[in-house]
Amino acid sequence: MKIGLLRKSNSYLPEAYAYKKYLELYGHSVSIFSNPKYIYDFDNIILFMGFYPFKIKKKDIKIIHEYNSLSLQPYSFIKNNIKTIFNQKPNKRIFLNSFVKYFFNFNDNAEYIYRDMGVDKNFFKIQRDKSKIEYDIVYSGSIVDRKGIINCFINLAKMGFKLAIIGNTNNDTYNLLKKIPNINLLGALELGEICKIYSISYSGLNFTPDIFPFNYQTSTKTLEYSASGLNVISNNYFWINSFEKSRSAKFFYLEYLKNKDQILNYNFINANVEDKEWNKILNESNFKKFIED
């Protein structure tokens, strides 16, 4: 079966690469692309939504819509409703969880599954040698449109933390941060390069604005930090608090940070996320059957 995964060009979608690896184990041909004109080359299409008002007219293509997050502010509820009303009805849907499904509130009989966020197995294999640590804090993920994150980077750098920042940014942000001592802008990296940076970092920073829907959604970076054995530093908000408690972990919260010694002397407890490895997540959701049927 030829399966296409249509993504937005600038999105960080580890699930797309997880799908590709998983489905290829069963003999399927899988391609990840960002130009909609290639849709008609495939038997099955998974669209990472998104607002896609165009109609796919070829009847023998099975269309699967994936909703891995809710719309962002401002006007997130209005944006969700627009997507619900105007996106073409697919054959099936994939939701991150029941929370995401609830707010989209599709009123039809399209088959669906829940597929929680997973972690690539390579993160679990990282070997960290304390004598070879180069960065005090690594941050990996979205930088643009994260209110407060730039000031967070600057404040940490001023405290003497050496930061590695992984991810795309715009020119203004790049030009601002590159002048700050202790801040190392590494840009977007491939998985293997990310793992190398994690292996020489002491802790991982999760900074998530405490606004809807960010504060209720799974933090991919926190799962990856945990799998890698990185100590987790975060701001306070609903999801991270719930995750920490449910995993009997112990994170450090930015609101209490006054100096570098607090981090170096803190008794971190890592979250066990072995159940979040991608193959386990996809097996549990019956992903293969859902795609093939």
LOFI-724355 format. One line per 10 residues: number of its first residue (from 1); for each residue x, y, z of N, C-alpha, C, O. Coordinates in steps of 0.05 Angstrom, whole numbers, plus 5000, padded with zeros to 4 digits. Example, Ala and Ser with C-alpha at 12.3 -4.5 7.8 and 13.67 -1.06 7.14 Angstrom:
<recs>
1) 5264 4886 5156 5246 4910 5156 5264 4934 5156 5285 4934 5169; 5257 4955 5142 5273 4979 5143 5258 5001 5157 5268 5023 5161
</recs>
This chain:
<recs>
1) 5017 4976 5000 5000 5000 5000 5018 5025 5000 5037 5027 5015; 5011 5045 4983 5026 5070 4983 5012 5090 5001 4989 5097 4997; 5026 5099 5021 5015 5116 5042 5030 5142 5042 5054 5143 5043; 5015 5164 5040 5027 5191 5041 5020 5205 5067 4997 5204 5076; 5040 5219 5078 5036 5234 5103 5040 5264 5096 5063 5272 5092; 5018 5279 5094 5019 5307 5087 5022 5324 5111 5004 5325 5128; 5045 5338 5113 5051 5354 5137 5054 5383 5129 5059 5389 5105; 5052 5401 5148 5059 5429 5143 5089 5431 5144 5102 5418 5160; 5100 5447 5126 5129 5447 5121 5146 5454 5146 5168 5444 5149; 5135 5471 5164 5151 5480 5187 5145 5466 5213 5156 5473 5234
11) 5127 5447 5212 5119 5434 5237 5139 5412 5245 5151 5398 5229; 5142 5410 5272 5158 5389 5284 5138 5366 5288 5122 5367 5306; 5141 5344 5272 5122 5322 5274 5136 5296 5277 5139 5281 5258; 5145 5290 5301 5159 5264 5305 5140 5241 5300 5150 5219 5293; 5114 5245 5302 5095 5223 5297 5095 5215 5268 5091 5192 5261; 5100 5234 5250 5101 5227 5221 5124 5207 5216 5120 5188 5201; 5147 5212 5227 5170 5195 5223 5166 5168 5238 5175 5147 5229; 5152 5169 5260 5145 5144 5274 5126 5127 5258 5129 5103 5256; 5106 5140 5245 5087 5125 5228 5102 5112 5205 5098 5089 5198; 5120 5128 5193 5135 5117 5170 5151 5093 5177 5150 5072 5163
21) 5166 5094 5199 5182 5071 5208 5165 5047 5214 5171 5025 5206; 5143 5052 5227 5125 5031 5236 5111 5017 5213 5111 4992 5211; 5100 5032 5195 5085 5021 5172 5104 5007 5152 5096 4988 5139; 5128 5016 5150 5147 5003 5132 5156 4976 5142 5165 4959 5127; 5153 4972 5169 5159 4945 5179 5140 4924 5168 5146 4900 5167; 5116 4933 5159 5095 4915 5148 5093 4917 5118 5073 4909 5106; 5114 4927 5105 5116 4926 5076 5103 4949 5061 5101 4948 5037; 5093 4969 5075 5080 4991 5062 5101 5011 5052 5123 5014 5064; 5095 5025 5031 5112 5046 5020 5101 5073 5031 5078 5080 5026; 5118 5087 5047 5108 5111 5061 5126 5135 5054 5151 5133 5054
31) 5113 5157 5047 5127 5182 5041 5116 5205 5057 5092 5207 5062; 5134 5222 5066 5126 5246 5081 5131 5270 5062 5152 5273 5050; 5110 5287 5058 5113 5309 5039 5096 5332 5049 5080 5329 5067; 5100 5356 5037 5086 5380 5046 5072 5394 5023 5060 5416 5027; 5074 5384 4999 5060 5396 4976 5035 5380 4969 5037 5357 4961; 5011 5393 4973 4986 5378 4968 4982 5367 4940 4966 5349 4936; 4997 5376 4921 4993 5367 4893 5001 5337 4890 4993 5324 4871; 5016 5326 4910 5024 5298 4908 5004 5279 4921 5009 5255 4921; 4982 5289 4931 4963 5273 4944 4953 5250 4927 4949 5227 4937; 4950 5254 4901 4938 5234 4884 4957 5212 4876 4949 5194 4861
41) 4981 5213 4887 5000 5191 4882 4997 5168 4901 5012 5148 4899; 4979 5170 4920 4978 5150 4942 4950 5137 4944 4930 5146 4934; 4951 5113 4958 4926 5099 4963 4913 5110 4989 4888 5113 4990; 4929 5116 5008 4920 5127 5034 4935 5153 5039 4959 5155 5034; 4921 5172 5050 4933 5198 5057 4926 5204 5086 4903 5204 5094; 4947 5210 5102 4942 5220 5129 4949 5250 5128 4972 5257 5122; 4930 5267 5134 4934 5296 5134 4936 5305 5163 4918 5300 5179; 4958 5318 5169 4962 5329 5196 4948 5357 5196 4959 5376 5184; 4926 5359 5208 4908 5382 5207 4918 5404 5226 4933 5397 5244; 4912 5432 5222 4906 5440 5196 4878 5447 5187 4857 5436 5196
51) 4879 5467 5170 4856 5475 5155 4861 5469 5126 4878 5482 5113; 4847 5450 5116 4849 5442 5088 4822 5443 5074 4808 5423 5073; 4814 5467 5065 4788 5470 5053 4785 5458 5026 4762 5455 5016; 4807 5450 5013 4805 5438 4986 4794 5410 4988 4796 5397 5009; 4781 5401 4968 4768 5375 4967 4786 5355 4951 4795 5361 4929; 4789 5331 4962 4803 5310 4948 4781 5294 4933 4764 5282 4946; 4782 5295 4907 4760 5285 4891 4763 5256 4882 4743 5244 4873; 4786 5245 4883 4791 5218 4874 4779 5199 4895 4789 5197 4917; 4759 5184 4887 4743 5168 4907 4758 5144 4918 4752 5135 4940; 4778 5134 4904 4792 5110 4914 4815 5116 4932 4830 5098 4940
61) 4819 5142 4940 4839 5149 4960 4825 5150 4988 4805 5163 4991; 4837 5135 5006 4826 5136 5034 4839 5159 5048 4864 5161 5049; 4823 5177 5059 4832 5201 5072 4830 5198 5103 4808 5192 5113; 4852 5203 5116 4852 5202 5146 4861 5229 5156 4883 5238 5149; 4845 5242 5172 4853 5267 5184 4864 5262 5212 4853 5248 5228; 4887 5275 5217 4899 5272 5244 4898 5299 5258 4907 5320 5248; 4886 5299 5282 4885 5323 5299 4902 5317 5324 4893 5305 5343; 4927 5327 5323 4945 5322 5345 4947 5345 5364 4962 5344 5384; 4931 5366 5359 4930 5389 5377 4905 5405 5371 4892 5401 5350; 4899 5423 5389 4877 5442 5384 4889 5467 5371 4913 5471 5371
71) 4871 5484 5361 4880 5509 5349 4891 5528 5371 4883 5527 5394; 4910 5545 5363 4924 5562 5381 4908 5589 5384 4892 5596 5367; 4914 5602 5406 4903 5629 5410 4916 5648 5391 4939 5643 5382; 4903 5670 5383 4877 5679 5393 4854 5665 5379 4858 5654 5357; 4831 5666 5391 4806 5655 5379 4807 5625 5373 4798 5616 5353; 4819 5610 5392 4823 5582 5387 4796 5567 5383 4794 5549 5367; 4776 5575 5399 4750 5561 5396 4737 5566 5369 4726 5548 5357; 4740 5591 5359 4729 5597 5333 4744 5582 5311 4732 5571 5293; 4771 5580 5314 4787 5566 5294 4779 5536 5294 4777 5524 5273; 4775 5525 5318 4767 5496 5319 4741 5492 5305 4738 5473 5290
81) 4722 5510 5309 4695 5508 5296 4697 5510 5266 4684 5496 5251; 4714 5528 5256 4718 5532 5227 4729 5506 5215 4720 5497 5194; 4748 5494 5228 4760 5468 5219 4739 5446 5219 4737 5430 5200; 4722 5446 5240 4701 5425 5242 4681 5428 5219 4673 5407 5208; 4674 5452 5212 4653 5457 5193 4663 5454 5164 4650 5442 5147; 4687 5465 5158 4695 5469 5131 4715 5448 5121 4718 5445 5096; 4729 5434 5138 4747 5413 5128 4730 5390 5116 4709 5383 5127; 4740 5379 5095 4726 5357 5082 4723 5333 5101 4742 5327 5116; 4700 5320 5101 4697 5297 5119 4715 5274 5108 4714 5267 5085; 4732 5264 5126 4750 5242 5117 4737 5215 5121 4715 5213 5131
91) 4751 5194 5113 4742 5167 5118 4746 5160 5148 4729 5147 5160; 4768 5170 5159 4774 5164 5187 4788 5188 5200 4797 5206 5186; 4790 5188 5227 4805 5209 5241 4823 5196 5263 4816 5176 5274; 4845 5210 5268 4863 5203 5290 4863 5227 5309 4868 5250 5300; 4859 5223 5334 4860 5244 5354 4882 5238 5374 4887 5215 5381; 4896 5259 5384 4916 5255 5404 4904 5242 5429 4915 5224 5441; 4880 5251 5437 4866 5241 5460 4837 5250 5460 4829 5264 5441; 4822 5242 5480 4794 5249 5481 4790 5279 5486 4769 5290 5478; 4809 5292 5498 4808 5321 5502 4807 5336 5476 4790 5354 5472; 4824 5329 5457 4825 5341 5431 4799 5335 5416 4788 5353 5403
101) 4790 5310 5417 4765 5303 5403 4741 5319 5413 4724 5328 5398; 4740 5322 5439 4718 5336 5452 4715 5365 5441 4693 5373 5435; 4737 5379 5439 4735 5407 5431 4730 5410 5401 4720 5431 5392; 4737 5390 5385 4729 5392 5356 4700 5384 5352 4687 5395 5334; 4690 5366 5368 4661 5360 5369 4650 5354 5341 4630 5366 5333; 4663 5335 5327 4652 5327 5301 4626 5311 5305 4625 5293 5322; 4606 5318 5290 4580 5305 5293 4575 5287 5269 4557 5293 5253; 4591 5266 5266 4587 5248 5244 4596 5220 5253 4604 5216 5276; 4595 5201 5234 4601 5173 5242 4628 5164 5232 4633 5139 5229; 4647 5182 5226 4673 5174 5216 4688 5158 5238 4688 5166 5261
111) 4700 5136 5230 4715 5119 5249 4739 5135 5260 4750 5151 5245; 4746 5130 5285 4769 5144 5296 4784 5127 5316 4773 5107 5326; 4809 5135 5322 4824 5123 5344 4837 5146 5359 4840 5168 5349; 4845 5140 5384 4863 5158 5399 4891 5148 5397 4896 5124 5399; 4910 5166 5392 4938 5159 5390 4955 5178 5407 4959 5201 5398; 4963 5169 5430 4978 5187 5447 5006 5193 5435 5015 5179 5417; 5019 5214 5446 5046 5221 5436 5066 5200 5446 5064 5190 5468; 5085 5194 5428 5105 5174 5435 5133 5185 5434 5137 5209 5430; 5153 5167 5439 5181 5175 5440 5197 5155 5422 5193 5131 5424; 5214 5166 5405 5231 5149 5389 5250 5132 5406 5260 5142 5426
121) 5254 5107 5399 5270 5089 5415 5299 5098 5418 5312 5090 5437; 5308 5115 5400 5336 5125 5402 5341 5142 5427 5363 5143 5437; 5320 5155 5436 5323 5171 5461 5329 5154 5485 5343 5162 5503; 5318 5130 5485 5322 5111 5508 5350 5100 5508 5359 5090 5528; 5364 5102 5485 5391 5090 5483 5413 5109 5490 5436 5101 5490; 5406 5134 5495 5427 5154 5500 5443 5148 5525 5432 5143 5546; 5469 5148 5522 5487 5145 5545 5498 5172 5553 5510 5186 5536; 5494 5180 5578 5503 5206 5587 5526 5203 5607 5523 5190 5628; 5549 5215 5601 5572 5214 5618 5575 5242 5631 5579 5262 5617; 5572 5244 5658 5572 5269 5672 5598 5285 5667 5599 5309 5668
131) 5620 5270 5662 5646 5283 5657 5647 5297 5630 5666 5313 5625; 5628 5291 5612 5629 5302 5585 5607 5322 5580 5602 5330 5557; 5593 5331 5601 5571 5350 5598 5582 5377 5588 5601 5388 5599; 5570 5387 5566 5577 5413 5555 5556 5435 5559 5563 5459 5560; 5531 5426 5562 5509 5446 5565 5495 5441 5591 5489 5418 5599; 5489 5462 5605 5473 5460 5630 5444 5454 5623 5431 5438 5637; 5434 5467 5603 5405 5464 5596 5403 5462 5565 5415 5478 5551; 5387 5443 5556 5380 5442 5528 5350 5447 5525 5334 5438 5541; 5343 5462 5504 5315 5466 5497 5311 5457 5469 5327 5464 5451; 5291 5441 5464 5285 5431 5437 5255 5435 5431 5238 5424 5446
141) 5249 5449 5410 5221 5452 5403 5215 5480 5392 5232 5494 5381; 5190 5487 5394 5180 5512 5383 5191 5536 5398 5193 5536 5423; 5199 5556 5383 5209 5581 5395 5190 5604 5387 5183 5621 5404; 5183 5606 5362 5165 5626 5353 5137 5622 5365 5128 5599 5367; 5124 5644 5372 5096 5643 5383 5095 5630 5410 5073 5622 5419; 5117 5628 5425 5116 5619 5453 5121 5643 5471 5144 5650 5476; 5100 5655 5479 5102 5680 5495 5119 5675 5520 5113 5658 5536; 5139 5691 5524 5156 5690 5547 5181 5674 5545 5198 5675 5562; 5184 5659 5523 5206 5640 5521 5233 5654 5516 5253 5646 5526; 5232 5676 5501 5257 5691 5496 5268 5702 5522 5292 5700 5527
151) 5251 5715 5538 5260 5725 5564 5270 5703 5582 5288 5707 5598; 5257 5680 5580 5266 5657 5596 5295 5649 5589 5311 5645 5606; 5301 5647 5563 5328 5641 5554 5348 5661 5564 5369 5654 5574; 5341 5686 5561 5359 5708 5569 5364 5707 5599 5387 5710 5608; 5343 5703 5615 5346 5703 5644 5364 5679 5653 5380 5682 5671; 5360 5656 5640 5377 5633 5647 5406 5637 5640 5424 5630 5655; 5410 5650 5617 5438 5656 5608 5451 5675 5628 5475 5672 5634; 5436 5695 5637 5447 5714 5656 5454 5702 5683 5472 5711 5697; 5440 5680 5690 5446 5666 5715 5472 5648 5712 5481 5637 5732; 5482 5646 5688 5506 5631 5683 5502 5604 5671 5521 5588 5668
161) 5477 5597 5664 5472 5571 5651 5481 5572 5622 5475 5592 5608; 5494 5552 5613 5501 5549 5585 5479 5534 5570 5473 5511 5577; 5466 5547 5551 5442 5536 5538 5448 5526 5509 5463 5539 5495; 5436 5504 5502 5435 5494 5475 5406 5496 5466 5388 5484 5478; 5400 5511 5445 5373 5515 5436 5370 5502 5408 5383 5510 5389; 5352 5482 5407 5348 5467 5382 5320 5475 5371 5300 5473 5385; 5320 5484 5346 5294 5491 5334 5297 5515 5316 5316 5530 5318; 5278 5518 5297 5277 5540 5279 5269 5566 5293 5253 5565 5312; 5279 5588 5284 5271 5614 5294 5270 5634 5272 5280 5628 5250; 5259 5657 5277 5258 5678 5256 5283 5695 5258 5298 5693 5278
171) 5287 5713 5239 5312 5729 5238 5315 5747 5262 5337 5750 5273; 5293 5760 5270 5294 5779 5292 5303 5765 5318 5320 5775 5333; 5291 5742 5323 5297 5727 5347 5326 5716 5346 5341 5717 5366; 5334 5707 5323 5361 5697 5320 5382 5719 5325 5401 5716 5340; 5377 5742 5313 5396 5765 5316 5397 5775 5345 5418 5784 5354; 5375 5772 5359 5374 5780 5387 5390 5760 5405 5407 5768 5421; 5384 5735 5401 5395 5714 5419 5424 5709 5414 5439 5701 5432; 5433 5711 5389 5461 5704 5382 5481 5723 5396 5505 5717 5398; 5471 5746 5405 5489 5766 5419 5491 5760 5449 5508 5772 5462; 5475 5741 5459 5474 5736 5488 5495 5715 5495 5493 5692 5484
181) 5514 5721 5512 5533 5700 5521 5518 5676 5534 5498 5680 5547; 5529 5653 5530 5518 5627 5541 5495 5616 5525 5486 5594 5531; 5486 5630 5504 5464 5619 5488 5475 5609 5461 5488 5624 5446; 5471 5583 5456 5481 5570 5431 5457 5562 5414 5442 5544 5421; 5453 5575 5392 5431 5569 5374 5440 5548 5354 5457 5554 5337; 5428 5525 5355 5436 5502 5338 5418 5498 5314 5425 5482 5297; 5395 5511 5313 5377 5508 5291 5362 5481 5292 5364 5467 5312; 5348 5475 5271 5334 5449 5269 5355 5427 5264 5372 5429 5247; 5352 5405 5279 5371 5383 5277 5356 5357 5271 5333 5354 5277; 5371 5338 5258 5360 5311 5254 5361 5296 5281 5375 5304 5300
191) 5346 5274 5282 5343 5259 5306 5370 5251 5318 5374 5255 5342; 5388 5241 5302 5414 5232 5312 5430 5255 5325 5443 5251 5345; 5428 5279 5313 5442 5302 5323 5429 5311 5350 5444 5320 5368; 5403 5310 5351 5389 5317 5376 5398 5299 5399 5404 5308 5421; 5400 5273 5393 5409 5254 5413 5437 5260 5423 5443 5257 5447; 5454 5268 5405 5482 5275 5412 5482 5299 5431 5497 5299 5451; 5466 5319 5426 5465 5343 5443 5453 5335 5470 5463 5344 5491; 5433 5318 5471 5421 5309 5496 5442 5294 5513 5443 5296 5537; 5460 5279 5499 5479 5263 5514 5500 5280 5528 5514 5270 5546; 5503 5305 5520 5523 5323 5532 5510 5346 5546 5522 5367 5551
201) 5484 5342 5554 5469 5363 5568 5461 5352 5596 5457 5328 5600; 5459 5371 5615 5452 5363 5642 5422 5362 5647 5412 5344 5661; 5407 5381 5635 5378 5383 5640 5364 5392 5615 5376 5403 5596; 5338 5387 5614 5321 5395 5591 5301 5415 5600 5288 5411 5621; 5297 5436 5584 5278 5457 5591 5252 5453 5576 5251 5451 5552; 5230 5452 5591 5204 5453 5580 5191 5480 5587 5186 5485 5611; 5187 5496 5567 5173 5522 5572 5148 5523 5556 5149 5524 5531; 5125 5522 5569 5099 5521 5556 5082 5543 5567 5076 5544 5591; 5073 5562 5550 5056 5583 5560 5031 5572 5575 5018 5553 5565; 5025 5583 5598 5003 5574 5614 4976 5586 5604 4962 5599 5618
211) 4971 5580 5578 4946 5589 5566 4935 5565 5550 4949 5547 5541; 4909 5565 5546 4895 5544 5531 4902 5548 5501 4903 5570 5492; 4908 5526 5486 4907 5498 5494 4934 5486 5503 4936 5463 5511; 4955 5503 5501 4982 5493 5508 4983 5479 5535 4995 5457 5538; 4969 5491 5555 4973 5481 5582 4958 5454 5588 4961 5443 5610; 4943 5444 5568 4929 5419 5572 4939 5397 5554 4930 5374 5555; 4959 5404 5537 4968 5384 5517 4995 5372 5524 5011 5384 5538; 4999 5347 5515 5023 5333 5521 5047 5348 5511 5048 5357 5488; 5068 5350 5527 5093 5362 5520 5111 5341 5508 5122 5324 5523; 5115 5341 5482 5132 5321 5469 5161 5323 5479 5173 5302 5485
221) 5171 5347 5483 5198 5350 5492 5202 5339 5520 5224 5328 5525; 5182 5341 5537 5185 5330 5564 5187 5299 5563 5202 5287 5578; 5172 5287 5545 5174 5258 5542 5202 5250 5532 5214 5231 5542; 5212 5265 5513 5238 5259 5502 5260 5264 5522 5279 5249 5524; 5258 5286 5537 5278 5291 5558 5278 5268 5579 5299 5258 5587; 5254 5259 5587 5252 5238 5607 5264 5212 5597 5278 5198 5611; 5258 5205 5572 5269 5181 5560 5299 5182 5558 5313 5161 5560; 5310 5206 5555 5339 5210 5552 5354 5211 5578 5379 5212 5578; 5340 5212 5600 5353 5215 5626 5360 5243 5634 5375 5247 5652; 5349 5263 5620 5354 5291 5626 5337 5300 5650 5314 5291 5652
231) 5349 5316 5667 5333 5328 5689 5314 5348 5677 5322 5364 5660; 5289 5349 5686 5269 5366 5673 5265 5392 5690 5260 5391 5714; 5268 5414 5676 5262 5441 5687 5238 5451 5671 5238 5449 5647; 5219 5463 5685 5195 5471 5671 5182 5495 5686 5187 5499 5709; 5165 5509 5672 5147 5528 5685 5123 5512 5695 5118 5489 5686; 5108 5523 5713 5084 5510 5725 5060 5513 5707 5053 5535 5698; 5046 5491 5702 5020 5492 5689 5007 5464 5691 5020 5446 5702; 4983 5462 5682 4966 5438 5688 4979 5412 5679 4982 5393 5695; 4986 5410 5653 4995 5384 5643 5021 5375 5657 5022 5352 5665; 5041 5392 5660 5066 5384 5671 5063 5375 5700 5075 5356 5709
241) 5045 5389 5715 5040 5382 5743 5027 5354 5744 5034 5337 5761; 5008 5349 5726 4994 5323 5726 5013 5301 5718 5012 5279 5729; 5029 5306 5698 5048 5286 5688 5068 5279 5710 5074 5256 5715; 5080 5299 5723 5099 5295 5744 5087 5278 5766 5100 5259 5776; 5063 5284 5775 5050 5269 5797 5044 5241 5788 5049 5222 5804; 5033 5237 5764 5025 5211 5755 5049 5192 5751 5046 5167 5752; 5073 5203 5747 5097 5187 5742 5115 5186 5766 5137 5176 5764; 5106 5197 5788 5123 5198 5813 5150 5210 5808 5170 5200 5818; 5150 5231 5792 5175 5244 5784 5179 5269 5802 5162 5276 5819; 5202 5282 5798 5207 5307 5813 5223 5326 5794 5246 5322 5789
251) 5208 5347 5785 5220 5366 5767 5226 5392 5783 5217 5396 5805; 5241 5410 5770 5246 5436 5783 5231 5457 5767 5231 5457 5742; 5217 5475 5782 5200 5495 5769 5214 5523 5768 5225 5532 5788; 5213 5535 5745 5226 5560 5740 5219 5582 5760 5235 5600 5766; 5194 5581 5770 5185 5602 5788 5201 5604 5813 5202 5624 5827; 5215 5582 5820 5231 5581 5845 5261 5584 5840 5277 5582 5858; 5268 5589 5815 5297 5589 5808 5309 5617 5813 5300 5637 5802; 5329 5617 5829 5343 5642 5836 5373 5641 5828 5385 5662 5822; 5385 5617 5827 5413 5615 5820 5419 5587 5809 5403 5569 5812; 5442 5584 5797 5450 5560 5784 5454 5537 5804 5449 5514 5797
261) 5463 5543 5828 5468 5522 5847 5443 5506 5854 5445 5482 5861; 5420 5519 5853 5395 5505 5859 5391 5481 5841 5382 5460 5850; 5398 5484 5816 5395 5462 5796 5416 5441 5801 5409 5417 5801; 5440 5449 5806 5462 5430 5809 5459 5413 5835 5468 5391 5836; 5445 5424 5855 5442 5410 5880 5414 5398 5884 5408 5387 5905; 5397 5400 5864 5369 5391 5866 5367 5361 5863 5382 5349 5847; 5350 5349 5878 5346 5320 5877 5324 5313 5856 5301 5307 5863; 5332 5314 5831 5313 5307 5809 5305 5278 5810 5322 5261 5817; 5281 5272 5803 5272 5244 5799 5260 5243 5771 5241 5257 5764; 5271 5226 5754 5263 5224 5727 5237 5209 5724 5230 5191 5740
271) 5221 5216 5704 5196 5203 5698 5202 5178 5680 5216 5181 5660; 5192 5155 5688 5194 5131 5672 5174 5132 5649 5150 5132 5654; 5183 5133 5624 5165 5135 5601 5170 5112 5581 5165 5115 5557; 5178 5089 5592 5183 5066 5574 5158 5058 5559 5159 5048 5536; 5134 5063 5571 5109 5056 5558 5102 5075 5535 5083 5070 5520; 5118 5096 5532 5112 5116 5511 5129 5112 5486 5127 5127 5467; 5145 5091 5485 5160 5085 5461 5141 5081 5438 5120 5068 5441; 5147 5092 5415 5128 5093 5393 5115 5067 5385 5091 5066 5381; 5131 5046 5383 5119 5020 5375 5098 5011 5395 5078 4999 5387; 5103 5016 5421 5083 5009 5441 5058 5026 5439 5036 5015 5441
281) 5061 5051 5434 5038 5069 5430 5021 5061 5406 4997 5060 5408; 5035 5054 5384 5020 5048 5359 5007 5020 5361 4986 5016 5351; 5021 5001 5374 5008 4975 5379 4983 4977 5396 4963 4965 5391; 4985 4993 5417 4963 4996 5436 4939 5009 5422 4916 5003 5430; 4944 5027 5404 4921 5040 5390 4911 5025 5366 4892 5034 5353; 4922 5001 5361 4914 4985 5337 4917 5001 5311 4901 4999 5293; 4939 5015 5310 4944 5033 5288 4946 5019 5261 4934 5028 5241; 4960 4996 5260 4963 4982 5235 4936 4973 5224 4930 4977 5200; 4919 4962 5240 4893 4953 5231 4876 4976 5222 4861 4975 5202; 4878 4998 5237 4863 5022 5231 4870 5033 5203 4853 5042 5188
291) 4896 5032 5197 4905 5043 5171 4898 5024 5148 4890 5032 5127; 4901 4998 5153 4898 4978 5131 4869 4972 5125 4863 4965 5102; 4851 4973 5144 4823 4965 5139 4809 4984 5121 4785 4980 5115
</recs>
